[in-house]
Amino acid sequence: MNHMLLAQGSAGDTVRTLSGLSAMELLINDLVKLGASKPRLKAKAFGGARMIKGLSDIGAQNAEFTVSYLKKEGIPLVTQSLGGTRARTLRFWPTSGRVLQRVSDTEVGCIEPRPTPAIGHDVEIF
C-alpha cells in the first residue's frame, strides 16, 4: 500500500505520519546543506484541494499537517492558499521567493468526462 500522498495518518497510523515527518525533515536538511539557515526559513504553502468528490479529503489532511508542522518547527508561514476544489498552477522564483498562482475556473471534483467521438465502424469509445 502506498502512503506517499497522505502526510499524516489517523491515530495509530505511524507509517503515514512518519512519512510526512521524514519528507519535511529531508527537505529542510537539504536546504541547510545548500546553505540555508534554518532560523531564517520562511514558508509559502499552496494546494490541498479536494481533487475527487466522494473520496477522503487527502488535500485538507496534507494542508493541516503542513501548517501544524511549520508551526511546531517555528518556520513562519508567510503566504498560503490551501483547500478548496479548484486546481492551482504555480510559478516560483526561488531567488526572490515570488510566487504566481493561477486557480482553475473549473471545480476539479465536478469535471465530467467527455465522450470520445466514435472511431471506425459501430464502435464507440468513451
Phi and psi restraints in degrees (value plus and minus 20) as a CYANA .aco file:
   2 ASN   PHI    -112.3   -72.3
   2 ASN   PSI     104.7   144.7
   3 HIS   PHI    -129.1   -89.1
   3 HIS   PSI      -7.8    32.2
   4 MET   PHI     -90.3   -50.3
   4 MET   PSI     -45.2    -5.2
   5 LEU   PHI     -97.6   -57.6
   5 LEU   PSI     -47.1    -7.1
   6 LEU   PHI    -124.8   -84.8
   6 LEU   PSI      96.7   136.7
   7 ALA   PHI     -92.6   -52.6
   7 ALA   PSI     -51.3   -11.3
   8 GLN   PHI    -157.7  -117.7
   8 GLN   PSI     111.2   151.2
   9 GLY   PHI    -111.3   -71.3
   9 GLY   PSI    -199.3  -159.3
  10 SER   PHI     -93.8   -53.8
  10 SER   PSI     154.5   194.5
  11 ALA   PHI     -73.6   -33.6
  11 ALA   PSI     109.7   149.7
  12 GLY   PHI      68.1   108.1
  12 GLY   PSI     -28.0    12.0
  13 ASP   PHI    -116.5   -76.5
  13 ASP   PSI      56.2    96.2
  14 THR   PHI     -92.1   -52.1
  14 THR   PSI     -43.0    -3.0
  15 VAL   PHI     -81.7   -41.7
  15 VAL   PSI     -68.8   -28.8
  16 ARG   PHI     -86.2   -46.2
  16 ARG   PSI     -65.2   -25.2
  17 THR   PHI     -81.0   -41.0
  17 THR   PSI     -64.9   -24.9
  18 LEU   PHI     -85.0   -45.0
  18 LEU   PSI     -52.7   -12.7
  19 SER   PHI     -82.1   -42.1
  19 SER   PSI     -66.8   -26.8
  20 GLY   PHI     -84.9   -44.9
  20 GLY   PSI     -64.8   -24.8
  21 LEU   PHI     -82.3   -42.3
  21 LEU   PSI     -62.8   -22.8
  22 SER   PHI     -82.9   -42.9
  22 SER   PSI     -63.6   -23.6
  23 ALA   PHI     -82.0   -42.0
  23 ALA   PSI     -63.7   -23.7
  24 MET   PHI     -86.8   -46.8
  24 MET   PSI     -61.9   -21.9
  25 GLU   PHI     -82.4   -42.4
  25 GLU   PSI     -62.6   -22.6
  26 LEU   PHI     -81.9   -41.9
  26 LEU   PSI     -62.5   -22.5
  27 LEU   PHI     -81.3   -41.3
  27 LEU   PSI     -70.2   -30.2
  28 ILE   PHI     -84.5   -44.5
  28 ILE   PSI     -63.1   -23.1
  29 ASN   PHI     -81.3   -41.3
  29 ASN   PSI     -60.5   -20.5
  30 ASP   PHI     -85.9   -45.9
  30 ASP   PSI     -58.8   -18.8
  31 LEU   PHI     -82.2   -42.2
  31 LEU   PSI     -62.5   -22.5
  32 VAL   PHI     -84.5   -44.5
  32 VAL   PSI     -61.2   -21.2
  33 LYS   PHI     -80.8   -40.8
  33 LYS   PSI     -51.5   -11.5
  34 LEU   PHI    -105.1   -65.1
  34 LEU   PSI     -17.4    22.6
  35 GLY   PHI      91.9   131.9
  35 GLY   PSI     -20.1    19.9
  36 ALA   PHI     -92.4   -52.4
  36 ALA   PSI     131.1   171.1
  37 SER   PHI    -124.7   -84.7
  37 SER   PSI      98.1   138.1
  38 LYS   PHI     -74.4   -34.4
  38 LYS   PSI     -62.2   -22.2
  39 PRO   PHI     -84.1   -44.1
  39 PRO   PSI     -38.0     2.0
  40 ARG   PHI    -116.8   -76.8
  40 ARG   PSI     -22.1    17.9
  41 LEU   PHI     -85.6   -45.6
  41 LEU   PSI     122.7   162.7
  42 LYS   PHI    -153.6  -113.6
  42 LYS   PSI     131.5   171.5
  43 ALA   PHI    -142.3  -102.3
  43 ALA   PSI     131.1   171.1
  44 LYS   PHI    -149.6  -109.6
  44 LYS   PSI     110.5   150.5
  45 ALA   PHI    -142.7  -102.7
  45 ALA   PSI     112.4   152.4
  46 PHE   PHI    -156.0  -116.0
  46 PHE   PSI     129.0   169.0
  47 GLY   PHI      93.8   133.8
  47 GLY   PSI    -173.5  -133.5
  48 GLY   PHI      58.9    98.9
  48 GLY   PSI      -0.2    39.8
  49 ALA   PHI     -90.7   -50.7
  49 ALA   PSI     130.8   170.8
  50 ARG   PHI     -99.4   -59.4
  50 ARG   PSI      84.2   124.2
  51 MET   PHI    -100.7   -60.7
  51 MET   PSI     -50.0   -10.0
  52 ILE   PHI    -155.3  -115.3
  52 ILE   PSI      97.6   137.6
  53 LYS   PHI     -82.3   -42.3
  53 LYS   PSI     125.6   165.6
  54 GLY   PHI      71.3   111.3
  54 GLY   PSI     -35.6     4.4
  55 LEU   PHI    -122.1   -82.1
  55 LEU   PSI     149.8   189.8
  56 SER   PHI     -81.1   -41.1
  56 SER   PSI     133.4   173.4
  57 ASP   PHI    -107.9   -67.9
  57 ASP   PSI      54.7    94.7
  58 ILE   PHI     -81.7   -41.7
  58 ILE   PSI     -58.5   -18.5
  59 GLY   PHI     -79.0   -39.0
  59 GLY   PSI     -64.2   -24.2
  60 ALA   PHI     -85.3   -45.3
  60 ALA   PSI     -58.3   -18.3
  61 GLN   PHI     -86.3   -46.3
  61 GLN   PSI     -61.0   -21.0
  62 ASN   PHI     -86.7   -46.7
  62 ASN   PSI     -60.1   -20.1
  63 ALA   PHI     -83.1   -43.1
  63 ALA   PSI     -64.3   -24.3
  64 GLU   PHI     -81.1   -41.1
  64 GLU   PSI     -63.3   -23.3
  65 PHE   PHI     -80.0   -40.0
  65 PHE   PSI     -65.9   -25.9
  66 THR   PHI     -81.3   -41.3
  66 THR   PSI     -69.2   -29.2
  67 VAL   PHI     -81.2   -41.2
  67 VAL   PSI     -64.5   -24.5
  68 SER   PHI     -83.6   -43.6
  68 SER   PSI     -65.1   -25.1
  69 TYR   PHI     -81.6   -41.6
  69 TYR   PSI     -67.5   -27.5
  70 LEU   PHI     -80.7   -40.7
  70 LEU   PSI     -60.5   -20.5
  71 LYS   PHI     -82.8   -42.8
  71 LYS   PSI     -66.2   -26.2
  72 LYS   PHI     -81.9   -41.9
  72 LYS   PSI     -55.5   -15.5
  73 GLU   PHI    -104.7   -64.7
  73 GLU   PSI     -25.3    14.7
  74 GLY   PHI      52.8    92.8
  74 GLY   PSI       5.8    45.8
  75 ILE   PHI    -118.4   -78.4
  75 ILE   PSI      95.5   135.5
  76 PRO   PHI     -83.5   -43.5
  76 PRO   PSI     115.2   155.2
  77 LEU   PHI    -116.4   -76.4
  77 LEU   PSI      80.0   120.0
  78 VAL   PHI    -107.1   -67.1
  78 VAL   PSI     -42.4    -2.4
  79 THR   PHI    -167.8  -127.8
  79 THR   PSI     120.2   160.2
  80 GLN   PHI    -169.9  -129.9
  80 GLN   PSI     125.4   165.4
  81 SER   PHI    -162.4  -122.4
  81 SER   PSI      73.3   113.3
  82 LEU   PHI    -144.8  -104.8
  82 LEU   PSI     127.9   167.9
  83 GLY   PHI      66.6   106.6
  83 GLY   PSI    -180.9  -140.9
  84 GLY   PHI      64.7   104.7
  84 GLY   PSI    -186.1  -146.1
  85 THR   PHI    -149.9  -109.9
  85 THR   PSI      -4.6    35.4
  86 ARG   PHI    -134.7   -94.7
  86 ARG   PSI     120.0   160.0
  87 ALA   PHI     -91.3   -51.3
  87 ALA   PSI     131.0   171.0
  88 ARG   PHI    -138.6   -98.6
  88 ARG   PSI     126.3   166.3
  89 THR   PHI    -140.5  -100.5
  89 THR   PSI     110.3   150.3
  90 LEU   PHI    -139.7   -99.7
  90 LEU   PSI     126.3   166.3
  91 ARG   PHI    -143.2  -103.2
  91 ARG   PSI     112.9   152.9
  92 PHE   PHI    -148.5  -108.5
  92 PHE   PSI     112.3   152.3
  93 TRP   PHI    -128.8   -88.8
  93 TRP   PSI      81.5   121.5
  94 PRO   PHI     -81.5   -41.5
  94 PRO   PSI     -54.1   -14.1
  95 THR   PHI     -89.5   -49.5
  95 THR   PSI     -51.1   -11.1
  96 SER   PHI    -125.2   -85.2
  96 SER   PSI     -39.4     0.6
  97 GLY   PHI      63.0   103.0
  97 GLY   PSI     -16.5    23.5
  98 ARG   PHI     -88.6   -48.6
  98 ARG   PSI     120.1   160.1
  99 VAL   PHI    -150.0  -110.0
  99 VAL   PSI     113.4   153.4
 100 LEU   PHI    -132.9   -92.9
 100 LEU   PSI     104.4   144.4
 101 GLN   PHI    -136.2   -96.2
 101 GLN   PSI     113.0   153.0
 102 ARG   PHI    -138.8   -98.8
 102 ARG   PSI     106.6   146.6
 103 VAL   PHI    -122.8   -82.8
 103 VAL   PSI     111.5   151.5
 104 SER   PHI     -78.6   -38.6
 104 SER   PSI     125.6   165.6
 105 ASP   PHI    -108.2   -68.2
 105 ASP   PSI     -15.2    24.8
 106 THR   PHI    -136.7   -96.7
 106 THR   PSI     112.8   152.8
 107 GLU   PHI     -86.6   -46.6
 107 GLU   PSI     106.1   146.1
 108 VAL   PHI     -80.9   -40.9
 108 VAL   PSI     -62.9   -22.9
 109 GLY   PHI     -91.2   -51.2
 109 GLY   PSI     -27.6    12.4
 110 CYS   PHI    -131.5   -91.5
 110 CYS   PSI     -12.4    27.6
 111 ILE   PHI     -89.4   -49.4
 111 ILE   PSI     105.1   145.1
 112 GLU   PHI    -112.7   -72.7
 112 GLU   PSI     116.8   156.8
 113 PRO   PHI     -84.7   -44.7
 113 PRO   PSI     120.8   160.8
 114 ARG   PHI    -117.3   -77.3
 114 ARG   PSI     112.2   152.2
 115 PRO   PHI     -85.6   -45.6
 115 PRO   PSI     121.1   161.1
 116 THR   PHI    -103.1   -63.1
 116 THR   PSI     116.8   156.8
 117 PRO   PHI     -77.6   -37.6
 117 PRO   PSI     129.8   169.8
 118 ALA   PHI     -80.5   -40.5
 118 ALA   PSI     119.5   159.5
 119 ILE   PHI    -143.8  -103.8
 119 ILE   PSI     108.2   148.2
 120 GLY   PHI      64.9   104.9
 120 GLY   PSI    -173.5  -133.5
 121 HIS   PHI    -123.7   -83.7
 121 HIS   PSI     102.1   142.1
 122 ASP   PHI      35.2    75.2
 122 ASP   PSI       1.1    41.1
 123 VAL   PHI    -139.9   -99.9
 123 VAL   PSI     106.9   146.9
 124 GLU   PHI    -135.7   -95.7
 124 GLU   PSI     104.9   144.9
 125 ILE   PHI    -125.5   -85.5
 125 ILE   PSI     108.6   148.6
